[in-house]
Amino acid sequence: MKIRAAVLEEFGVPLRVEELDLAEPNAGEVLVRLVACGVCHTDLYTASGADPSGYSPTVLGHEGAGVVERVGDGVTDVAPGDHVITLFSPQCRECEHCRDHRTNLCLAIREQQNRGHLPDGTTRLSRDGEPIRHFMGTSTFAEYTVMPEIALAKIDPEAPLDRACLFACGLSTGLGAAMNTAKVASGSTCVVFGAGMVGLGAVAGCRLQGAERIVSVDLSEHRLALARGQGATDTFVGGADAVQRIVDMTDGFGADFTFEATGNVNVMRQAVESARMGWGLATMCGVAGKGETLAVIPRFLITGRRVAGSSFGGVKGRDQVPQFVDMYLAGDIDVDAFVSHKLTLDEVNRGFELMEAQDGIRSVIDFA
């Protein structure tokens, strides 16, 4: 079938919306009609050339939600008409990692996905007979996409898809960092560095876990106001004195749990240093630039602080993303506040411009 999609032709150059060919789903695969897709920082990160694992040409986009149109042989978990969220982090439920509660990093299709291929080592996207690679196994900057069944989360059809799409990446990453990776304890003190999509999700996750005090740190007063709406009890504008301010706020000890959601290695260091002596846990959610390293003074670790990384918030997507959506429908998570701009597919590059200008939290492409 012919589809319109936003193609990354070369790094550092605006995406080009053009007509491509999309083949029918093979065994274990699903054809999805996209209804909405968030424009996420990871898409910009790859488009800019900063991602050392990036490739082109490819169709970007991974924060998608849509409706199943057709299924390939052997597909049993979804059927035409089902509402689904795309998962860049699949869940086969069978590999060693899927069967272990300690990680969500499914091994089933990881190698081929990293190459821009579907599980059989080929692509369904092409242009004039030449293959176009898939991005993060999703490629949702397109009217339609073909994906593996194990990379789709079936959700309640009552959920508006222009809101539900945010659970495909940023929002679930923040929620899961607090609820799965850190396992924030009731009554604890938490600090979240960064009040973008992931950081705001982490604030909401800390609230849902029963944290007593939640401090949000960001450079934008507008974003700090949004953090208060998600449950932050304290906010302040970040800077070089952030660690000392947090230590002073916590009787000289630091916070029980800290979260970094900026991708800035200097802020990552602040997250470590503001964690509590004895048992503080600093969880890293942000993606740093190519070649950057995190410098940590060993004394901070020797005195009991720990550092954890969190990919997609430790969320096992097919199982937990639908639960998050149900929490949204129940009123436990305010998703409406995150959608700042509605765009068409042809305006995808404006989504990147808005992100770079820190204008709003999330731009959503509306395919309707």
N, C-alpha and C positions, 0 to 999 in steps of 0.2 A: 504494500500500500504506500501511497505518497503521503508524507507528513511534512509539516514545517517545524524546524528546530533551530536552536541557537548553537552555532558551531564555533569552537575555538580553533582557528586556522593556524595561528602562531602566537606565541607568548607576547604579552604587552600590547596587543592589538585588540580593539573592540571586537566582541563576538559578532558573527554575521548570521542573521536569520535567513535560512534558505530552505529549499525543498530537498528532502532526502527520501530514499527508499527504506522501508521498514519491512523486513521479512516476517512471515508468520511464526508464532512460537513453536519451538521444538518440544520434545518430551521434557516434562518437568518445568516448562516455562509458561508464562502468562502474558497476554497482551492487555495493557492497562491504558485507558483513556484518561489523561491527566486533566484534572479540574482546577487544581491550584498547586503552586510551588513557591516556597520561600527562597529568597536570594540570600545565601549564606556566605559567611566570610571564607569558608573553605573553597567555594567556587572562585572568589576573587583571588585567593591565595594561589590557586592553580593557574588562573588566567594570567596573572602577573608574571609568572615564571619563577616565583619564589619557592615553589614546591619542587624539591629535588627529584621526586618520583613522577612529576607531571609529564604528560605526553600530548601530542596533537597530530592530526586533527581528531577532535572528539566533541561530543555533545555534552556540555556541562549540566549541572543541576542534580541535586540529590534530596532536597527537602520537599518531596512531592506527596500528593494525595489524589486519588482518582477512583475510577470505577472499572472493574474487570470487564473486558469485552469478550475475550476468547481465552481458552486454556489448551495447552498441549496435552499429549498423552501422559497418563499417570498422575495428573494433578488431582488431588483429592481435598485439599484444605480450603480452596477458594473456588468460586463458580461465577459465571457471568452475572453481572448485577451487583456483586459484592462491593462494598466500599473498602478501600485498602490504603494503607500508608506504606510508602517505599522505605526499605531498610538498606542503607549502605553497609550496615553490620548485620549480616544474615544470621539465622539460627536454624541449623539443620536438625537439631535435637538428637543427633546420633554420634557426632564426633566426640573425642575425649574432652574437649573444652566445653561443649554444650552440655555434657553429662556432669560437669563439675560446677558447683555453685560459686567457685572462686573467680570465674572469668566469663565474659560474654564474647570472647574473641573466637568465633566459630572458624574451624579449620577447613571446612568442606570445599569451599570454592575460592579460598583466599588467593592462591597463586594465580589463577586465571583472571580473577577480578583485578588484581594489581596490574595486570598486563592490558587491561581494557577489553577483556574478552568475557563472554558468557561461559558457563561451566565446561562446554565442550571444546573450548579453545577457538571459537569463531565469533563473529559479530552478526547482529541482525540489521545493523545500520550500514548503509552504503550510499555512494554517490557516483553515478555513471559507471557502476560496476566495481568501484574501488571501495574497500571496507572503511568505515568510520568507526573508531573505537568507542566503547561505552565508558562512562566516567563513574567510578565508584560503584559499578554494577547497576547503576540506576538511570542516568541520562534523562533527567526530568525537565530540562529546558526544551520540551518538545510536546507536541499535541498528543502523541502516543509513545509508549515505550514497551519493550519486551524485557521481562525480568524473570529470574528464577523464582519458583514458588516459595522457596525457603527465605526469600528476601522481601516478603510482603506480610504485613500485619493486617488482619481482617478486623475492622472496627464497627462500632454501632453506626448504622446509617443515619441516625438522628444528628450526628455530629457534623456541623458545617465544615466542609472540606477546606475552606480558606482559613480556618482556624486549626483544624486537625493536622494540616501539613507541617506545622511547626514542631509537632512531636516526632517528626522524621529525623531531626538532628538536634538543633540548639536547645529546645526546651527540655527534651528528654535527657540530654547530656547534663544539664544543670540539675534537674530533679534527681537523676540517678546518682550524680556525684555525691549528693547529700544523703540519699536514702540507701544506696547500694554500696558505693565505694567507702565513704566515711562512716556510714551507719551512725549518723548524728544521734546522740543520746538525749533523751528528754531532760530539760532543765539546764542544758549546756549553753556555753557562750560560743558563738560562731562569728567569723569575719569573712566576708566575701569581697575579694578584690575584682572590680569590674562589674558594671551594671548594664551590660549588653544582654543579648538573648540568653546566653549560658549563665551568666552571673545572676540574672533575675530568676532564672529557673532554680539556681542553687539556693537563693533566698527563700523561694517558695518551698523547696524541699526541706530546708532547715525548719521552717514554720510547721510543715506537716509532720515532722519528726518530733515536734514539741520543744524545740530550743527555746530557752528563756530569753536570751539576748542575741540579736542578729544585727551585726554591724555591716553596713554596705559602704564600700569605698570606691569612688569614681571621680573623674575629672569634670563631669557634667552635673550641674544642679538638677537639670530636667530628669536625667536618668536616676539620680538619687531619689527624686520624688516618686518615680515609678517603683523604685525598690521599697519605699515605705508602703506603697500600695500592695506589694507582694508579701509584706510581713516584717520588713526591717524595723527594728526598734531604735537604731542609731544610724546616722549617716554623716560622712564628712568627705570633703574634697581631698583626694590623694596628693601625695608629694613625698619629698625626701624624709619628712618627719613622721610618716605613717606608722612605722614600727613603734616609735616612742609613744605616740598617741594611744596606740592599742595597749601597750604595756601599762601606761598610766591609767587607762580605763578599766584594767583588770587587776588592780592591786599589785602591780609589778610582776605578774606572772605570764601574761599572754593568754590567748584564746584557746579553748579546748579543741576547736576545729577551725582551720582556715582553708579558704578556697581561692585559687587563682584562675581567673577567667578572662585574661587579656592577651596572652601569648607573648608578653613582654618579660624577658628573663630577669630584669631588675625587679619587677613586681613579684615574680616567682620567688626571688630571694627574700623579699619582704614578707611573703606568706610564710616562709619557713621561719624567719626570725621573730615573727609575731605569734607563732604557735607556743602553747604553754610549755614551760619547763616541766619535765616529768612524764607527760603523756600527750602533749599536743600533736595533732595530725594535720599536716599540710597536704591538701589534695590539688594536684595540677590538672587543669582542664584545657588550658590554652595551648595553641600550637605555635611554637617559636619559629623564627625564620631560619632559612638554610644556613647551616654552619654555626649557629649560636649555641652557647653552652650555659649551663646554670652553675654558678659558683656558690658553694655552701661551705661555711666555716665548720669544720668537724665538731667543734665544741658544742654547737647547737644540737647535733645529733647525739653526741655522747651524753648530754644531759637530758635525754629522753624524748626528744622530738622525732617524729617519723615523717617520711615523705611518701606519698602515693601518687601514681598516675591513674587517670580515669579516661578511658576511651568509650565514648557514647554512654558515659555514666554507668558503666557496668550493666547496662540494660540488655537483657535477653529479649530481643525485639518482638518476636511473634507472641510471646507470652505477656510481657509487661507493658508494651506500648498501648494495647487495647485497654489495660487497666488504668493507665494515665488518662486516656480519653474519657473513660467512664468517670474518673474523678473530676475532669473538666465539666462534664455534663451534670454532675451532682453539685457543681458550684464550689468545689474545693480549690480549683485552680482558675485564676482569672487570665484567660488567654486573649480576650479582646484587646486588652491594653497593649499587647505586643505588636499588633498589626498597624503599622504606621502609614504605609502607602500601598495602594492597589495599582498594579501595572498590567499592561498587555505584554505578550511575548516580544513584540517589536521594541518594547521599552526596556529590555533586559539590561542593557548597558547603563541606563539611568539608575537601575537598582544598585549597580556597583558605585556609581557616582554618589548616590545618597549615602551609601555605607561609608565611603571614604570621608564624606563630610560629616559623619556621625549624625545624620539627620534621621531621627527616629530609631526604632529598634529593629523592625523587620519589614522589608518590602515584599509583597506577595504578588506573584504573577497569577492573574485570573484568566483561565482559558475558556470560561463560559461564553 
